Amino acid sequence: MRICVIGAGYVGLVSAACFAEMGNRVICVERDPLRVARLARGEVPIYEPGLEPMLKAHLASGQLSFTQYLAEGIALAEVVFIAVGTPSGEDGSADLSHVLAVADDLGDSLEQACIVVDKSTVPVGTGQRVAERINRRLAQRGRRFRIVVASNPEFLKEGSAVDDFMRPDRVIIGCDEAVSAEVLRQLYAPFLRNHERLLCMGLRAAEFSKYAANAFLATKISFVNEMAGLCARLDVDIEEVRRGIGSDKRIGTHFIYAGCGYGGSCFPKDVRALIRTAEQEGIEPGILRAVEARNALQKTLLFQALREHFNGHLQGRVVALWGLAFKPGTDDLREAPSLVLLDALLAAGATVQACDPVATAGVAARYAQAVASGQLRLSESPYSVVDGADTLVLVTEWKQFRQPDFARIRGLMRMPVLFDGRNIYDAKQLAALGFLYRGIGRPALGRCMVSAA
Ligand SMILES: NC(=O)c1ccc[n+]([C@@H]2O[C@H](COP(=O)([O-])OP(=O)(O)OC[C@H]3O[C@@H](n4cnc5c(N)ncnc54)[C@H](O)[C@@H]3O)[C@@H](O)[C@H]2O)c1
């Protein structure tokens, strides 16, 4: 099929490359000319495993190309995907300005009938608004054809986006018109050869499904984090409890890990948007508010624990921080827990030596002043950042942090103190190695006196 994808961000770029991989002819429209130029040279502007070889292969084969110009992208398209951002607006609702601007541009530019598919996460009713805007403009221009708008919410996860797109758990197509739904079913058929998990439903139900899915996952995380808070008081290890509850099939093992909070480009903004929708509909979103409040609190726990450990005095302390991206496998820093911790540590006068395999450039740009003054030092080497540190804090559980040489680390650190923001380490083993270990919702283990700063 001939496909146009509008927006070359995490979702648009991965979708475009994966559709090309299946033999479709894809043109990706991106409004940022610098991004277009980089992509056309085969440079991937985001970190996403497996994406670069795919991009290079399909640029070379001619199956995939990039343009800044919408008219060029849609000229021959049978299916047009909208994959632009829907960030939080000031009141927490989804800011639809990018999506609606694309709708207006499509209405002004389309010269043939096609299916327009909303892949961006949008509130219920947006597909209908997009269709109305496109078709009103087509009518004003005297065009006789009309556009059908479908919803195809995206469930890929950053860090495994290519894999998720190529082998999706499910594909949801929301479309109130049968012929267009069938075209989309055919487009997705090669991705679903091993298991038929295509779910066709109404446009509004598809739009809502995405919010409900993200809100539910965020709820699981915040629930476990609240249980972890209780565990900390009751001298219970949340890790044992996690195994205890996860073995129940009705609960399951996924998304029940206690930690220093969720971040990223989806959960925080989608929970906020759903809260706003509920308020507009006169429904009290008590659960969603609690999920959000617990997560905000969770993001502050590491700093609180550090402050307590150093008796309220962080000035002059050297804190090593492992992991900056909001989760492993991505360079995305949007709403990352690391940023809340960094802000607090820098404000308290600590020196931070932070390491991340791919996200240091984004942090350097955001904290240019602290980097220039030397208060924030960034590195891709986990060992260089622990050198001379008073404590090590694990924030993002990248694979390279899972089994480090702790004996070497103990030798490099000023004080062998470890705050494990993701509960990935064996507390007993670390205590035996001479570390003071503190996790989230776990009893502290080991001993370490606080030395003078
Ligand atoms: N990032 C994820 O993991 C993820 C997963 C599922 C769903 N989503 C949803 O998908 C949507 C896109 O998310 P993202 O993370 O890819 O966003 P992003 O910010 O990474 O990318 C959006 C891209 O669209 C471009 N753009 C904006 N307006 C444009 C226009 N008029 N014409 C051409 N390009 C335009 C921007 O320049 C940017 O490159 C959001 O609604 C998000 O909630 C994201």
The ligand as an ORCA input file, in Angstrom:
! r2SCAN-3c Opt
* xyz 0 1
  N       6.234      7.718     22.634
  C       5.539      6.626     22.888
  O       6.055      5.654     23.475
  C       4.106      6.510     22.482
  C       3.478      5.251     22.530
  C       2.144      5.153     22.143
  C       1.456      6.293     21.748
  N       2.069      7.503     21.742
  C       1.320      8.674     21.279
  O       1.707      8.948     19.937
  C       1.722     10.361     19.710
  C       3.097     10.790     19.233
  O       4.013     10.556     20.286
  P       5.593     10.647     20.069
  O       6.218     10.243     21.350
  O       5.957      9.977     18.802
  O       5.729     12.243     19.873
  P       7.048     13.045     19.443
  O       6.915     14.361     20.096
  O       8.253     12.214     19.663
  O       6.898     13.206     17.867
  C       5.962     14.017     17.224
  C       6.599     14.493     15.926
  O       5.575     15.108     15.127
  C       6.145     16.239     14.499
  N       5.052     17.136     14.075
  C       4.241     17.896     14.848
  N       3.347     18.560     14.071
  C       3.593     18.187     12.796
  C       3.017     18.521     11.543
  N       2.001     19.389     11.469
  N       3.519     17.966     10.437
  C       4.556     17.099     10.503
  N       5.151     16.743     11.656
  C       4.674     17.276     12.792
  C       7.066     16.819     15.547
  O       8.027     17.698     14.986
  C       7.679     15.547     16.135
  O       8.846     15.167     15.448
  C       1.271     10.987     21.011
  O      -0.108     11.209     20.976
  C       1.594      9.944     22.048
  O       0.770     10.024     23.192
  C       3.389      7.623     22.081
*
